[in-house]
Amino acid sequence: MINKSLLNVFLLGLAFMLIFTAFQTMGNIEKTILTSIQNEDHTFNGEAYYSLAIIYVFFSVFNWIAPSVISVIGSKFSMLIGGVTYMLFILSFLIPRGWLLYTTSAILGVGAALIWTGQGNYLTLNSTKKDISRNSGIFWALLQLSLFIGNTFVFFAFKGQEEINQKTRTVVIVTLASVGVVGLLVVLCLPKATKEAEEDEPEEAEREAAPDGPLQALVGALRLFFTGNMLLLSVTFLYTGLELGFFSGVYSSCISFTKAFEDRKQLVGVSGIFIGLGEVLGGGLFGIFGNKTVKWGRDPIVAAGYVLHTASFFLIFANLPNESPFGDTDESAYITSNAVLAIFCSFLLGLGDSFYNTQIYSLLGSVYADRSAPAFAIFKFTQSIGAAASFFYAEHVGLYAQLGILLASGTLGSLAFIRVEWVARKRNLLLAGEQGKRIEVEASD
């Protein structure tokens, strides 16, 4: 007999894999694409980092409204509307105008708030405490397959090109948008959320309650944001946004602009592939072994993610020149720039990111199960602020300073998550103990 809730999670992951094959690939190559356009048309003034920053600014602001929208139209149609804005953004590259680039970036930011808050809500509605880690891992692995698929396509499309010509750009843009449209069709076909019945769930007394009205949803989200644990978690969320901005838009551009590498434009696709491999490996591990790893706690996994990211930051510091985020550079790094080492760091960035995000999804889907829409909205709000900040300063701050910011925020974010996890674990033990005493009393009666 098919587990309907698990099937729903697979369909959700498939839909996001297709939509983000389009968008994440576009984000990874946006700086390279726009630089090629600027070299052909000197009147074009669109900047990739500013475009990506605008996306995340609007994403962060509209996250507060997203729970209210979901309370009215539901998670499925919120995701559908949000997905349409991603396609509009990608297709805008067919008409390279600065004003159009920034306008569609802002529209996408609004849509991103809808699609991601809806996703968190739908995933939670299809999960119990027992299987939330597994479902989060499965979703994350399917989502991040998009990096592998999209960037494999880019690897062959950009092969042998020093500058990305208009014909190649058109083929890439239309192909990515077409894949995204198929993802929208999967969203449209998503069944109503369902989950298996569970006997016992001490972490939350009740699962998802009846949806609040729009005003209640907004007030509830604001109240939740200012609770102690959520403020601590926001430090973690902020770090995931900073590193998201770095690996999704900055790092591959740094590789592309480092002249010490042969076939450096083609390496953009390879970098994206190995980021995706790291993401899929991490998500797959927690999808398969989620029921076992949750027994050990989420804190060791986040600590492992911190170690992976710290190692990658030091290797990138040594391997790439400081000026590489800004444009083509002959500047030397501390060591002779090595393409294999650069791609290995891409893998570490993706693997570490999957460790953080799968455990955040797991924690929010269990500890905040009855308030999943506002909890995921807060997560995406804070994360998107970090991503926007990352893209804004990427235009002005050298690579080494960016790595220093990531190291400091990663340290604080990891400690904050571990603290919240310990509090949640202690609370679970107390609730389990009280429940055990009640059972003993009832048995004696």
N, C-alpha and C positions, 0 to 999 in steps of 0.2 A: 504494500500500500504506500503510495507516494506521500511523503511529508509535505503538505501544501505550503507551510511556512518556509521550509527550506527551498522549495521551488521558487517561491516569491523572491527570496534573497538572491538566488541565481539569476532570475530575470532582472532584478534591480541592478545587479552587478554587470550583466550583459548590456543593459541600456546605457549605463554610465561608461562602460568600456568603449562603446561606439561613439558616444557624444564626446568623450575626452580623448579618444584617438584623434578627433578633429582639433579640439581646443588645446590640449597639452602639447601636441606636436607644433601647433601654430605658435604657442607661447615660446617654445624652445627655439624656434627658428625666426621669430619676429624681428629681432635685432639684425640678423643676417639679411633677411628679406628687405627690410626698410633701408639698410645701408646700400644694398644693390640698387634700389629705386632712386635713392638720393644721388648715386653716382651717375645715373642716366638722366635724371630730371632734377636740376639744381634748384628749382622753385619749390620742390616738395620739402616740407619742413616737419614732417611727423617724426616723433622720437619714440622708439619702442619702450624704453624704460618708463617714460611719462605715460604712455598708453596703458601699460600694465599697472602703473601706480593708480591711475584714475579708476580702473576696474575695481581695485581693492578698496579704494576710498568709498566708492558708492556701495560696494559690497558690505562694508562695515556699517555704514549708516542705515541701509535698508534691512539689515538683519534684525533690527528692532521691530520692524513692521511685518516681517515675514511670518511670525507666529500668528498674528492677527489675520493675515491672508489665508493661512492654512486652516484656521478655525472656521473660515467661511466656505472655502472651495475645496479643502482637503489636500492631502499631501500629493496625490497623483497629479492633479491638474496644476498644482503649484510647480511641480517638477517639469511638466510639459511646457508651461509658459516660459519658465526659466530656460529650458533647453532651446527654445526658438531664438532667444536673444544671442545665444552662442553662435548659431548659424548666421545671423545677421552680421555679427562682428567679423567672422571669417570671410564672408562674401564681400565685405567692404574693401578688402585688399585688392579686389579686382578693379576698383576705382580709387587709386591712391591720391587722396586729398587729406590734408592735415585735419581739417575741421570734421570730416567724416570719420576719420580714425578715432578722434577723441570723443565724438558723439556716440558712436557705437560702443566704445569702451565704457562710457557711462551707463548706457542701456544694458550692456552685459553685466555690469556690476549689480544692477537691480535684479536682473534675472538670476544671477549667481546666488543671491540671498534666498530667492525662492526655491531654486533647485536643491541647494544643500540643506536648508532647514527641512524641506520636504523629505529629502533622503534620510536624514537622521530620524525623523518621525516615523517614516515607513519602516525603516530597519528595526526600530524599537518595537513597533506594533507587531512585527513578525518574530520577535525574540523573547525568550525567557531569560532569567538570570543564569540558568544552566547552560544555555547555548549562545549567549550574547557574544562571548569571545570567539567562538567558532564562526558565527555569522559575520562578525566584524572582519575576521581574517579572510573569509571567503569573498566578501564584498571588496575588500581592499585589494586582494590578489587579482580579481577580475577587472577592477577599475584600472590598476596599474599595468595590466597587459596592454593598455592603450599606448603607453610609452614605447613599448617594444614594437607594436604593430606600426604605429605612425612613423617612428624614427627609422625603422627598417626601410619603409617606403622612401623616406627622405634621403637615406644613405644612397640608394640607387638613383634617385632623381637628381641629386646634386653631384653625382660622380663626374670627376674631371672638370668641374667648373670653378673658376676663380671668382667670377661674378655670376650671380643667379639671374639669368636673362628673363625677359617677359614671358616667353613661351613656357619655360619651366615653372615660373611662378604661377601662371594660370592653371597649368595641369595640376600642380600641388594643391592649390586653393580649391579648385572645383572637386577634386577627388576627396579631400578632407571633408568638405561640406556635405558631399553625398553620403559619406559614411555616417556623419552626424545625423542626417535626416533619418537614416535607418534606425538609429538609436532613439529618435523621437517616436517612431512607430512602435518600438518595444515599450516605451513608457506609456503610450496610449493603451497598450494591451495589458498593462499590469493588473492582476486580479486584486480584489479587496483584501486588505491585510488580515492575516489570521496567524495563530500560533498554537502550539500544543499545550494542552492543559498541564499544570504543574501542581504537585502536592504541597510543596513547601517552599517559601521564598522569604527568609528572614531579612534580606537586605531591604526589602520594601514591603510594607503591609498591603499596599494595593498597587496594581499595575495601572496602565494608562486610564485616566478618568475621562468622563465625558468632556468634549472640547469646550473651552471657555469661549465667550464672545470676544470680538475684536479688542475692545477696550480692556477687558479682564486679562486677555493674553498679553497685552503690552505692559500693563501694570505688574503682572506676575513675573514677566521677564526681567523688569527693572528690579523688583524685590529680590529675585534669585541672584542677580548679578552682584548685589552688595552683601551677600552672605559670606562668611569667613572662608569656607572651603572654595567657593567659586572665585573669590578674589585671588586666592593662592593658585588655583588652576589657571587663572588668566595669565599668570606669568609663564606657565608652560605653553598655553595657547599662543602667546605672543612670540615665543621662540620658534614654534613650528611655522609661524607666518614668516619670520625673518629667514629661516632656512629654506622655506618653500620658495620665496622670492629669489634666493641665491641659486638654488639648483635648477629651478624651472626657467629662469630667464637670464641669469648673469653668468653662471659657470660655463655653460656651453658656448656663450658668446666670447668669454675669455679664451677658450680653446681656439675658436674660430679666428680670433685676432692675433694669436701668437704666431709670428712668422717663422719661428724655429721649427714648427711642425710642417711636415709634408702633407699635402691633401687636407689642409686644415678645415676647409668648408665641409668636406665629407665627414670629418671627425665630429661635426656637430650632431649628425645622425647617430654615429657610434656612441657618443656620450649619452644621448637620450635613450638609446637601446639599453645601455648598461645601468643607467638610473632605473629604468623600468624593470630590468632583471632583478636588481636589488629589492625593489618594491614588491615584485611578485613573489620572490623567494620568502621574504618576511611575512607577507600576507598569507602565502600558502602554508607556511609552518604553523601559524596561529590558527588557520582554518582547519588544518588536519589535527593539530594537537591542542586546540583551544581549551577543550574540556580538562586537559591535564595541566596546562600551564597556569590556568586560573587558580588552581589549588595552591600553587607556589606563590601566588600574588603577582600583581602587575609591576611592582617596583623593580624586581631584578631585570625585567625586560627593558624598562625605560633606562635603567642604569647601563645596560649593555648597549642600547642605542646611543647613549651619551659617549661611551668609549669609542664606538665606531665613528661618530661624527668628529670627535676631538682628533682622532688619528688622521681622518681625511683633511681636516683644517691644517694640520702641521705639514702634511705632504703637499697640499696645494700651495701653501706658503713657500715651500722650498722649490716647487716645480714650475710655477708660472710667474711672469713678471708683474710688477705692481700696476703698470699702466694698461694691462690687458682688458679691463672692462670697457675702455673708452673707444678703442678702434685699433686698426692694424699697428703693431709695434714690433720693433727690432730689439727692444730692451731685453737684457739678460736676466734670468732668474738666479737664485742662489746656487742651483745646480744646473747642469745641462738639461733643458726641458725635454722630457721624455713622454711620448704619446701614450705608451702602454701604462705608465704610472698615472697619467691624467685620466685615462679611461677607468683604471682601477679605483680612483677617487670618486668617479661618477657612480660606480657600483656601491661604494661605501656610503655615499650620500643617500642613495635610494634605499639601501638596506636599513640604515639608521632611522630614516624618516618613517619607514613602515613600522618599526618598533614603537616609535612614539605614537603614531596615529592609530594603530590597531588597539593600543592600550587605552588611549583617550576615548575611542568609540566604546570600548568595553566598559570603562568606568562610567561614562555618561549614561549608557544604555541600561546600567544596573542600578547605580546609586540614585540617578535622577529619572527612573523609569516612568514615574507618574507625571513628570514635567519635561518630557523629552524634547518637545518643540522649542520651548524657551532655552533649555540647556544647550542644545545644538546651535541655536541662534547665537547665544553668547560665545560659544566656541568659535564659530565662524566669524563673528564680529571682531573678536580680539585677534584671531589669526590673520584676518584680512588687514587689520591695522598694521600688524607686523610686516606683511607682504608689501603693503603700500609704502611703508617706510623704507623697506629694503630697496624697492625700485627707485624711489626718490633719491636716496643718497648714492645709489649705484652710478648715477649720472655725474656725481661730483667727488666721490670718495674712492681712493685707490683700493686695490684688492686686499692689501695687507690690513688696512683699517677695517674693512668689511669682515675679514676673518676674525679679527679681535672682538668685534661686536658680537659675532656669532658664538665665540667661545665663552664670553662673559654671560650672555643671555642663556646659553645652553646649560651652563652650570646652575644658574638660579632657577631656571625652569624645571630642571630635573629634580632638584632638591624640593621644590614646591610640590611637584607631583607625588614624590615619595611620601611627603608629609601627609597629604590628603589620603593616599592609599592606606597608610598606617591607621589614620583615624577611622576610615571606612571599615577596615578589617577588625579593629577593636569593637566598633559598634556592632558588627555582625556577630562576633563572639558573644557579646552581651545579650543580643536578641536571641541567639540560639540557646544560650543558657537559660534565659527566662522561659523560652518555649519548652525546653526540656523539663523545667520545674513544673510548668502547668500540666504537662502530660503525666508526670509522676503523681501530682495531686489528683488529677482526674482518675487515674488508675486506682489509687488508694480509696477514692470514694466509691 
